[in-house]
Amino acid sequence: MSGERRGVPRSETRFMVRKIHHEDQEQRSVFCETRNISRNGAYCLCTQPFPEFARIRITLELQMPDSDEKEDLDCEGVVVRADGKTEVSGQEMYGFAVFFDRMSEENREKIEDYVKQHRVVEKESDDQES
């Protein structure tokens, strides 16, 4: 049995987060990017920590399929997991998972279309041969 608990496919893709805002903090410029994404949520690394259950608004910069164009997608969600501090390429970062509970169906479909084209096939078991 696979360890995958998500009901929708995801892609191990890095998107730049153009804006991120937590309702209890002043808006400021921080570095943030996704590490994986689905129509329902994303796992992000950010230079600013966000606590579990925090409501955040983010704007993702999505590379459109079959095009050089990029589009900003507005998403709002809840931090469902905060993994704490880690170091990435010598920089202090904070990992967290966000569940998108307020996003247009059109934006969900754009993410889903991207994921379908860039989906990472996950291993079923480490002890299986290729």
Secondary structure, DSSP 4 states (H G I P E B T S, - for coil): ------SS--B----EEEEEEETTS------EEEEEEETTEEEEEESS---TT-EEEEEEEEEPTTSS-EEEEEEEEEEEEEEEEEEETTEEEEEEEEEEEE--HHHHHHHHHHHHHHPPPPPS-TTS--
